[in-house]
């Protein structure tokens, strides 16, 4: 199979290149972006053991000088302390504005490296090489970068579009089943948002070629959405389906529940609430739950409505006394609805009661 390329027309524009086996030969693509500059590879303690040497070698073949920074894997590292360490590393190694930061890893790595690239020297070039399905279909595209604060998830960040995204689906074969399921949660989200055909395809077992096609469809949906609303003021908020409750679940668990698992439960809960309020067609929630369960994803957690509501009120999607909720109306169809924050608890209660 030949690779697939999705063009993202934001800023000066960039390509998302999706191809099995591309990681072993991505030096020429990297060279086009890096030029005569140097590269700083930011990765975590898990991914470094698997793919850091491969990327080093492909850069070396193109005579590109590079350094690497490795931080401890996990959401707990997505904080201002790790960001500071990355910035000090870039300064100590004397990286300049013509150089490039490469994020090699999942969503946490992309967030950390992207935020660092956005603020170091007021912005240097940035490339995403996602190594998880979740990062490939969602966080590596669109330019959102952030760190967590004690008060909540992703509360400090910057918009930083990459120069390119290089996605090799073959690397997902090394993912533990739980981490692959994490990515499927965000993939399923795109089906619920935009395409009943894509959603129905999740009922089939996925071949490598079909995985490439699935990633391409998700990236295309995200690219078109981001092109219409780069800075998340309108239509792009649709991509937060399941995230208001999902982020609350993450916070209540002290981030022991992974992002995809939290979003899966949040998506099921908001679908049940939407159906109970007659916003969604009858049976919508059951269809979503069935697909989530196929990939061993949760549809609820044991946190109380009060606990989840309290955690959700620190979410950055809140605006004054209102919060924008993403409500499914059917499979492939969702709407944005501004609600008073007092009504959020009702949605969460309905999402739990109708499980």
C-alpha positions as CSV (number, residue, x, y, z in Angstrom):
1,X,0.0,0.0,0.0
2,X,1.2,3.5,-0.7
3,X,1.1,6.2,1.9
4,X,-1.6,8.7,2.5
5,X,-1.1,12.5,2.9
6,X,-3.5,14.9,4.5
7,X,-2.9,18.6,3.9
8,X,-3.8,20.9,6.9
9,X,-4.3,24.4,5.6
10,X,-3.7,26.3,8.8
11,X,-1.0,29.1,8.9
12,X,1.4,28.3,6.2
13,X,0.0,24.8,6.0
14,X,1.6,21.4,6.6
15,X,1.3,17.7,5.6
16,X,0.4,14.8,7.7
17,X,2.1,11.8,6.1
18,X,0.7,8.4,7.0
19,X,2.6,5.3,5.8
20,X,3.5,1.9,7.2
21,X,7.3,1.7,7.7
22,X,8.0,5.4,7.1
23,X,9.8,5.8,10.5
24,X,12.8,3.9,9.2
25,X,13.2,6.2,6.3
26,X,11.8,9.6,7.4
27,X,15.2,11.4,7.2
28,X,14.5,13.0,3.8
29,X,11.2,14.4,5.0
30,X,12.8,15.7,8.2
31,X,15.6,17.2,6.1
32,X,13.1,19.3,4.2
33,X,11.9,20.9,7.4
34,X,15.2,21.0,9.4
35,X,17.3,22.3,6.5
36,X,20.8,23.1,7.7
37,X,19.8,23.4,11.3
38,X,20.0,21.1,14.3
39,X,17.3,18.9,15.8
40,X,16.2,18.3,19.4
41,X,14.3,15.1,19.9
42,X,12.0,15.2,22.9
43,X,10.7,11.8,24.0
44,X,9.8,9.8,27.1
45,X,11.4,6.9,28.9
46,X,9.2,4.3,27.2
47,X,9.4,5.5,23.6
48,X,13.2,6.2,23.8
49,X,13.9,2.5,24.3
50,X,11.9,1.6,21.2
51,X,12.3,4.3,18.5
52,X,14.9,7.0,19.5
53,X,17.8,5.2,17.9
54,X,15.8,4.7,14.7
55,X,15.1,8.4,14.4
56,X,18.7,9.2,15.4
57,X,20.0,7.0,12.6
58,X,17.7,8.4,9.9
59,X,18.8,11.9,10.9
60,X,22.5,10.8,10.9
61,X,22.0,9.5,7.3
62,X,21.0,13.0,6.3
63,X,24.0,14.5,8.2
64,X,21.7,16.3,10.6
65,X,23.2,17.1,14.0
66,X,20.8,16.2,16.9
67,X,20.4,16.0,20.6
68,X,17.8,14.2,22.7
69,X,15.9,14.9,25.9
70,X,14.1,12.1,27.7
71,X,11.6,12.6,30.5
72,X,9.7,10.1,32.7
73,X,6.7,8.6,30.8
74,X,3.2,9.4,32.1
75,X,0.7,12.2,32.5
76,X,2.3,13.1,35.9
77,X,5.3,14.5,33.9
78,X,3.0,16.9,31.9
79,X,3.7,19.8,34.2
80,X,5.6,23.1,34.5
81,X,8.7,21.4,36.0
82,X,9.2,19.1,33.0
83,X,8.6,22.1,30.7
84,X,11.2,24.1,32.5
85,X,13.7,21.2,32.2
86,X,13.1,21.0,28.4
87,X,13.6,24.7,28.0
88,X,16.8,24.7,30.1
89,X,18.0,21.7,27.9
90,X,17.4,23.7,24.7
91,X,19.2,26.7,26.1
92,X,22.1,24.7,27.5
93,X,22.6,22.9,24.1
94,X,22.5,26.3,22.4
95,X,19.6,25.7,20.1
96,X,18.7,28.7,17.9
97,X,15.6,29.9,16.1
98,X,16.6,28.1,12.9
99,X,16.7,24.7,14.7
100,X,13.8,22.3,15.1
101,X,12.1,20.4,18.0
102,X,10.9,16.9,17.2
103,X,8.2,15.3,19.4
104,X,8.7,11.6,19.3
105,X,5.9,9.9,21.3
106,X,2.3,10.1,22.4
107,X,0.1,13.0,23.4
108,X,2.0,14.0,26.5
109,X,5.3,14.2,24.5
110,X,3.6,16.2,21.8
111,X,2.1,18.6,24.3
112,X,5.4,19.1,26.2
113,X,7.6,19.4,23.1
114,X,5.1,21.6,21.3
115,X,4.7,24.0,24.2
116,X,8.5,24.2,24.6
117,X,8.9,24.9,20.8
118,X,6.2,27.6,21.1
119,X,7.9,29.6,23.9
120,X,11.6,28.9,23.4
121,X,13.1,31.9,21.7
122,X,9.5,33.0,21.1
123,X,9.0,30.1,18.8
124,X,11.1,27.6,16.8
125,X,10.2,24.9,14.3
126,X,8.4,21.8,15.5
127,X,7.7,18.3,14.0
128,X,5.3,15.7,15.4
129,X,6.1,12.0,15.1
130,X,3.2,10.3,17.0
131,X,3.9,6.8,18.3
132,X,0.4,6.2,19.8
133,X,-2.9,5.8,18.0
134,X,-4.4,8.5,20.2
135,X,-1.7,11.0,19.2
136,X,-1.9,10.0,15.5
137,X,-5.7,10.6,15.1
138,X,-6.0,13.6,17.4
139,X,-3.4,15.4,19.4
140,X,-0.6,15.6,16.8
141,X,-2.8,17.6,14.4
142,X,-4.2,21.0,15.0
143,X,-1.6,22.9,17.0
144,X,-2.9,22.6,20.6
145,X,-0.2,22.2,23.2
146,X,-0.6,22.4,27.0
147,X,0.6,21.3,30.4
148,X,-1.5,20.4,33.5
149,X,-1.7,22.6,36.6
150,X,-2.8,21.5,40.1
151,X,-6.2,23.0,39.4
152,X,-6.9,21.0,36.3
153,X,-5.8,19.5,33.0
154,X,-4.3,21.5,30.1
155,X,-4.8,24.9,31.8
156,X,-1.6,26.4,30.5
157,X,-0.6,26.1,26.9
158,X,-0.1,27.7,23.5
159,X,-1.2,27.2,19.9
160,X,1.8,25.9,17.9
161,X,1.2,24.3,14.5
162,X,3.8,21.7,13.5
163,X,5.8,22.0,10.3
164,X,4.9,18.3,9.5
165,X,3.5,15.2,11.1
166,X,5.0,11.8,10.3
167,X,2.8,8.9,11.2
168,X,3.9,5.3,10.9
169,X,1.0,3.0,11.9
170,X,3.4,0.0,12.2
171,X,4.7,1.4,15.5
172,X,1.3,0.9,17.0
173,X,1.9,-2.8,17.0
174,X,4.2,-2.3,20.0
175,X,1.4,-0.6,22.0
176,X,-0.1,-2.5,25.0
177,X,-3.8,-3.4,24.3
178,X,-4.8,-0.8,26.8
179,X,-2.9,2.0,25.0
180,X,-4.3,1.0,21.7
181,X,-7.8,1.1,23.2
182,X,-7.0,4.6,24.5
183,X,-6.5,5.7,20.9
184,X,-9.6,3.9,19.7
185,X,-11.6,6.1,22.1
186,X,-10.6,9.3,20.2
187,X,-11.0,7.4,16.9
188,X,-14.6,6.4,17.8
189,X,-15.2,10.1,18.8
190,X,-14.7,11.1,15.2
191,X,-17.2,8.5,14.0
192,X,-19.8,9.8,16.5
193,X,-19.1,13.4,15.4
194,X,-18.8,13.2,11.7
195,X,-19.4,9.8,10.0
196,X,-21.8,6.9,10.5
197,X,-19.8,4.9,7.9
198,X,-16.6,5.4,9.9
199,X,-18.4,4.5,13.1
200,X,-19.8,1.3,11.6
201,X,-16.3,0.3,10.4
202,X,-15.2,-0.1,14.1
203,X,-17.3,-3.2,14.3
204,X,-14.8,-4.9,12.0
205,X,-11.4,-6.2,12.8
206,X,-8.8,-3.8,11.5
207,X,-6.0,-4.7,9.1
208,X,-2.9,-2.6,8.7
209,X,-4.2,-1.0,5.5
210,X,-7.6,-0.3,7.1
211,X,-5.8,1.3,10.1
212,X,-4.0,3.7,7.7
213,X,-7.4,4.6,6.2
214,X,-9.0,5.0,9.5
215,X,-6.3,7.4,10.7
216,X,-6.5,9.3,7.4
217,X,-10.2,9.8,7.8
218,X,-9.9,11.0,11.4
219,X,-7.0,13.4,10.5
220,X,-9.0,14.7,7.6
221,X,-12.0,15.4,9.8
222,X,-9.8,17.2,12.3
223,X,-7.9,19.1,9.6
224,X,-11.1,20.5,8.1
225,X,-12.5,21.5,11.5
226,X,-9.3,23.2,12.6
227,X,-9.1,25.1,9.2
228,X,-12.5,26.6,10.0
229,X,-11.6,27.5,13.6
230,X,-7.9,27.4,14.4
231,X,-8.2,29.0,17.9
232,X,-11.1,27.0,19.3
233,X,-13.7,29.7,19.4
234,X,-16.5,27.9,17.6
235,X,-16.8,24.8,15.5
236,X,-13.6,23.3,16.8
237,X,-15.3,22.9,20.2
238,X,-17.1,19.9,18.7
239,X,-13.8,18.0,19.1
240,X,-14.3,18.2,22.8
241,X,-17.0,15.5,22.7
242,X,-16.7,13.5,25.9
243,X,-14.0,15.7,27.2
244,X,-15.8,17.9,29.8
245,X,-16.8,14.8,31.8
246,X,-13.6,12.9,30.7
247,X,-11.3,15.6,32.1
248,X,-13.3,15.6,35.3
249,X,-12.8,11.8,35.5
250,X,-9.1,12.2,35.0
251,X,-8.9,14.8,37.7
252,X,-11.0,12.8,40.2
253,X,-8.7,9.8,39.6
254,X,-5.6,11.9,40.2
255,X,-4.8,11.1,36.6
256,X,-4.6,7.4,37.2
257,X,-7.4,6.9,34.6
258,X,-5.9,7.4,31.1
259,X,-7.2,10.1,28.7
260,X,-8.8,7.7,26.2
261,X,-10.6,5.7,28.9
262,X,-11.9,8.9,30.5
263,X,-13.1,10.3,27.2
264,X,-14.8,7.0,26.4
265,X,-16.8,7.1,29.6
266,X,-17.5,10.9,29.2
267,X,-18.7,10.2,25.6
268,X,-21.1,7.4,26.8
269,X,-22.4,9.6,29.7
270,X,-23.1,12.7,27.6
271,X,-24.8,10.5,25.0
272,X,-27.1,8.9,27.7
273,X,-27.9,12.4,29.0
274,X,-28.5,13.7,25.5
275,X,-30.9,10.8,24.8
276,X,-32.7,11.3,28.2
277,X,-33.3,14.9,27.3
278,X,-34.6,13.9,23.8
279,X,-31.7,15.7,22.1
280,X,-30.3,12.4,20.7
281,X,-32.2,9.8,18.7
282,X,-33.3,6.8,20.6
283,X,-30.7,4.0,20.6
284,X,-27.7,6.4,20.0
285,X,-26.2,5.8,23.5
286,X,-26.5,2.0,23.2
287,X,-24.7,2.0,19.8
288,X,-21.9,4.1,21.3
289,X,-21.7,1.9,24.4
290,X,-21.5,-1.3,22.2
291,X,-18.5,-0.1,20.2
292,X,-16.7,1.2,23.3
293,X,-17.2,-2.2,25.0
294,X,-15.9,-4.0,21.8
295,X,-12.5,-2.2,22.5
296,X,-12.8,-2.9,26.3
297,X,-13.4,0.8,27.0
298,X,-15.5,1.9,30.0
299,X,-18.9,3.6,29.8
300,X,-18.9,5.0,33.4
301,X,-16.7,5.3,36.5
302,X,-17.6,5.1,40.2
303,X,-17.1,8.8,41.0
304,X,-20.3,10.6,42.2
305,X,-22.1,13.3,40.3
306,X,-21.0,15.8,42.9
307,X,-17.4,14.9,42.5
308,X,-17.5,15.0,38.7
309,X,-19.4,18.3,38.6
310,X,-16.9,20.0,41.0
311,X,-13.9,18.7,38.9
312,X,-15.6,19.8,35.6
313,X,-16.2,23.4,36.8
314,X,-12.4,24.0,36.7
315,X,-12.4,22.9,33.0
316,X,-11.0,25.5,30.6
317,X,-14.1,25.1,28.4
318,X,-16.1,27.0,31.0
319,X,-16.8,30.6,30.1
320,X,-18.1,32.7,33.1
321,X,-21.3,31.2,34.2
322,X,-21.8,29.1,31.1
323,X,-20.2,25.9,29.7
324,X,-20.3,24.7,26.1
325,X,-21.4,21.0,25.9
326,X,-21.0,18.8,22.9
327,X,-24.2,16.7,22.6
328,X,-24.7,13.8,20.2
329,X,-28.0,14.0,18.2
330,X,-27.3,10.7,16.4
331,X,-24.3,8.8,15.1
332,X,-22.3,11.2,12.9
333,X,-24.2,14.2,14.2
334,X,-23.4,16.4,17.2
335,X,-24.3,19.9,18.3
336,X,-22.8,22.6,20.6
337,X,-25.0,23.8,23.4
338,X,-24.2,26.6,25.8
339,X,-25.7,25.7,29.2
340,X,-25.6,27.5,32.6
341,X,-23.0,25.8,34.8
342,X,-25.8,24.9,37.2
343,X,-27.2,22.5,34.6
344,X,-24.0,20.6,34.2
345,X,-24.8,18.4,37.3
346,X,-28.1,17.5,35.7
347,X,-26.3,16.2,32.6
348,X,-23.8,14.2,34.7
349,X,-26.6,12.8,36.8
350,X,-28.6,11.7,33.8
351,X,-25.4,10.2,32.3
352,X,-25.0,8.1,35.4
353,X,-28.6,7.2,36.1
354,X,-29.3,5.9,32.6
355,X,-26.3,3.5,32.5
